[in-house]
Amino acid sequence: LELGRLLVEAPNKTKNEIIDAVTTVLHANDFEIVHSEEEMLIERIKIILIEQLVDLPLDIKVKTSELLASALHRDYKTLSKLFSSKEKTTVEKYFIKLKIEKAKELIQLKQHTFSDIGYLLDYSSVNHLSRQFKEVVGMSMTDYKNTENWKRNFYDEII
């Protein structure tokens, strides 16, 4: 089992028995099986973008559009339209939300200055990060840092 994929080996079970058993376990853990190619593409887009935030500092050498088109072997315009129609937000806005969630995590660790966080997340300036943070979170980074009630979301729950 890995993010977005599951391999099941059960030679003595029918396909339907496997699907029923896996579905039961997944639903019990608030997961579900993706059935259509469109749903799979959207989930792959999300996984690729989430994986971008694993290694810091971000070193974004190619545009998000080029990264997705190359990784998924599809035209970015098609991917973008599909994502926007199903998720009611753009790929770019989704990636910003992911980066802001990572910024919240880094603020909570109390190991980095705001400038460091901006650098780690590949922002052109701390002001740019600050504006996006306030727009997404609804409060400044300083206010967020000083609050005791830190609210964060799991990456796979962001939309």
TADA-V399636 format. One record per helix or strand of 3 or more residues. SS is the DSSP state (A for helix, B for strand). FROM is the first residue (numbers start at 1). TO is the last residue. If there is no record, write none. Layout:
<<SS,FROM,TO> <SS,FROM,TO>>
This chain:
<<A,15,28> <A,37,52> <A,64,72> <A,76,87> <A,91,109> <A,114,120> <A,126,137> <A,141,146> <A,155,157>>
